[in-house]
Every structure is written in structure tokens, then in C-alpha cells.
Amino acid sequence: MNLDPVLTHLLLTVVFSFLVGLEIRSYREQFHPDAKQPFFGTARTYTFVGILGFVFYLLDPRTLIPYTAVLLGLSLLYALFYRQKLADHRQSILLYLVLLCVYAFGPLSMRFPLWLPALLFVLIVFILNAKRSLHRFTPAINPYEFETLGKMVLLSAVILPLLPDRNVIPYVPLSPFKIWLAVVVISAISYGGYILQKYFFPHKGYFVTGVIGGTYSSTATTVVLARKLHALEGKNPVITAAIIAATSMMYLRLIVVALIFNLTVAEKLAIPFVALALAGMVPAWWYLRRSAAAEAGESFVDRNPLELGTAFLFAFLFVAMMMITQYVTGHFGDRGLQLLSFVVGFTDIDPFVLSILTGKYSVTTGEVVAAVMIAAGSNNILKAAYALWFGGLKNAWPSALWIALLGVMTILWGMSTSLLNF
């Protein structure tokens, strides 16, 4: 037996409205147990508000005049209640906002799929119960970072669709749309790791700093941790483990980037890079176990990787690397690409890796895999030098040694891959 659709929508509206009313009561008991001032409505009140929204929407779903008139009446009633709240030095309009959501259950259930009012109900419940978590989270937020995120979202949402999806730049085998899309993807990965580390694991110790920091910039993480090591004026097994772990996470990050842009290369990189990541995690875990003292709980501080200037610079380097790679592969072939990979590893390797993964060159897939591995290996040697420079030879030589060994192993593995492919 099938229920009439109108009856089904009415029942759902009643259920959701009643449950929101119960949630408001729970919210009051949890967060305002000693409040003597009355709250605006009970579970029954919110249930009737949901019914009113449903009924008066059905009366005239085209012009919505009855629906709007009742909404204005409820708003006027709440205005009288809010006037008393202001007299009691309370300014929150949370209950009115929830009331508006409940009043919209009826039209939403009639005009849209049922998952939409259900999702609205879930959001109301979660947001009401997130008060303490939000209060703990918001003081640590740097508004400038989210301003930058807003600019990046604006550029991605507005400019990206306007860019031509055809090759218009000489000597560049990618369209402006795909170039900027690659920049957005890399920026999102870097920013995600940064937010995760800074706001969700800010005081979880140096080792977690190394692991998560390696997901967005193993080089920057190595420099910061090496400086911490130098400041402590002595060997610290936990920081040594963290520096090695950051490089190990770089391998996994490169696999994810390859999965997004070139699945074939990612499949060939998976085994060597996972093996190298594990090879790095073994000594990292050993140094971590050696530390009998508790980890310091300092927060990891690094500059926001999601800056508009950084994004535009990355796009420029991406295009430049693509043009250089095009020239080198066209004139010097595989050997030239290997030498370029090694040299590029002593800079930021992300633009080069992206250019290799997305470009169309006169090289085989095996040669692309070898180039990515050689670049990653030489980048490890750079990080080993950074660890010694910023951490000091006496304190940082264990981490520098392991990172350099990983670099040499990666380069040799990449070269053997190229020879086998040849």
C-alpha cells in the first residue's frame, strides 16, 4: 500500500520539526541549565511551526502569499520576544534561525528530494551540538588564512571556468584551464595538510608534526624541525624521527599527485615509493622508540602555503618547467631528462613533477617514472643539507644521513628503472 505523497511529506515535516524541538530542549539543558529566562517555544511549538509552513505553502505554492504572511507574523512575534531578550542583555538570534529552518521543512519536502530536508535536519542537530567544539576551535583561527582561502576559492570558481580549454600558449602542451586546474589541486593538497596539522594536531608532538607536515611540504618541515633541534642544543631522537618521517611522507604525497594526474605513472610509482616510504619509517620509528622522555608539545608554526602570490608563482614555474622539459626531451632525450630531473630536485620539485605527469613529450612512461624518482631523490639530498645547515652537524647528522641514504636509493632505483625501460 502506497501512501499519498502529500501525506508522506506532511509526516516527515512533523517528525523533523518535533525532533528539532526536542533538540532545542536538549540544547537548553546542556548549555543553559541555569537560565531563568524562557526560551522561544517548546517541542510542540516547533512542531506546529513546521505544520504551518507545510499547510500555508500548499494553499498557494505559486505566489506564496499565505506562506509569507505567516512567516512575517512569526517574525513579528519573535521580535517582541527578542526585545525582552535585549533588555536582559542577551543578543543571540539562534532560536529564530532554527525557527526559520523548521518553517522551511514543508516547502523543501514538497519541492525537492527528501534527502534535502533530511540533510537540513542533520545539520541543525550537528550545529546545535557543536557549540563547545566551535568555541575551542575559533580562537585559534587566523582570519588572514581564511581570507586567503576565500580569495583562492573565488579565483578557482570564477576564473577557472573562464579559461580556454585549448592549447593557446606556444610550446606548452596544456591549455590554460588545465594549467590552472593543476595549480588549484596542488594548492588544495598543501592547504589541507597545513590546516590538518595546525588546527587539528597543533600540540601533538614533533613526530606528528613531521608526519603531517610531510604531506604538504617535507622541505619546509625539515627546515623548521632542524631549527628546533638546534635550539634544543642537543640530540633529540623524537625530532630526528620527525625529520625522517617528513621525507617518508613525501613519497606517499607524490603517489597521490600522480594518481590525480597520471594513473599509469602512479601505478608504476606505487611499489618503489611505498617501499621507500617504509624504508624511511623504520629508522624513524626506531629513533622514536629510543626517546624515553615525553615529546615537547610546542605548536608547529609555518607560513600558510595557500597564498595567491605563491599560487601564481607556482603556475609560472609550472609553465616554465613544461617548456624546459619540452626542449630538453626534444633535443637531448632520456639522458637530458635524467640530468634535468637531478638538477630540478635541488629546487621545488612540484612544478617539475606536474609538468612531467601532465605534458606530452617524446619519452616513455618508464622514463617519466625515472624522472620523478630522480627528482625526488636529489630533493632528499637537498633536505639532508638543510638539516645539517639549520640543525648543526653535531645534532642533525643522524637525520641528514638517513635522508641522504633515501635520496641515493631513490636516484639509483630511478636510474635502474630507466635502464630497464631502455
Secondary structure, 3 states (H helix, E strand, C coil): CCCCHHHHHHHHHHHHHHHHHHHHHHHHHHHCCCCCCCCCCCHHHHHHHHHHHHHHHHHCCCCCHHHHHHHHHHHHHHHHHHHHHHHCCCCCCHHHHHHHHHHCHHHHHHHCCCHHHHHHHHHHHHHHHCHHHHHHHHHHCCHHHHHHHHHHHHHHHHHHHHCCCCCCCCCCCCCHHHHHHHHHHHHHHHHHHHHHHHHHCCCCCHHHHHHHHCCCCHHHHHHHHHHHHHHHCCCCHHHHHHHHHHHHHHHHHHHHHHHHHCHHHHHHHHHHHHHHHHHHHHHHHHHHHHCCCCCCCCCCCCCCCCCHHHHHHHHHHHHHHHHHHHHHHHHHHHHHHHHHHHHHCCCCHHHHHHHHHHCCCCCCHHHHHHHHHHHHHHHHHHHHHHHHHHHCHHHHHHHHHHHHHHHHHHHHHHHHHHHHHC
